[in-house]
């Protein structure tokens, strides 16, 4: 039996949850290893050997170390191409190119405003950090413009890269989950008919429901 891959970090992390969703889609066995960031475990010398920026996630597959969530997902899809969701990263160059362009759109245009909103609206209150209302307003406007483009695309296509669920859609799950279900800004998504339909479809996938269940479970204790 193959050795399970290792994922370091909490499921509540958007980047960690992206990797977990991919692993579930591909039916890849994994071991989730907690990293207590409050105690500075992410800055320890041993951890920095596998995640040089001292962030999460870190990922190990035997002798291979990776640390960027989208790169990890691509690797998992390529290495385990013949198991789980075989079309998650495309099966021909044209489909893969379409998936890649929407992954880039997520990373370059969707993630910056949505990540800032997740921090300001979800994590800042938990950390007792004062929210910046001007910054929130600016990024609501930025995200709305991005979702206007998505609305048009999703009127022509069931999913972002075509008619099948792919890594392009999966990459959007973590930030969308927080904003739709954990803030009062969910209407940015739900007020757009095609975006709302798309969210309803991708958020009920078994892979993502498993991640949400992990997020809602008590965190394991660090060894």
Secondary structure, 3 states (H helix, E strand, C coil): CCCCEEEECCCCCHHHHHHHHHHHHCCCCEEEECCCHHHCHHHCHHHHCCCCCCCCCEEEECCEEECCHHHHHHHHHHHCCCCCCCCCCCCCHHHHHHHHHHHHHHHHHHHHHHHHHHHHHHHHHHCCCCCCHHHHHHHHHHHHHHHHHHHHHHHHCCECCECCCCHHHHCCHHHHHHHHHHCCCCHHHHCCHHHHHHHHHHCCCHHHHHHHHHHCCCCCCCC
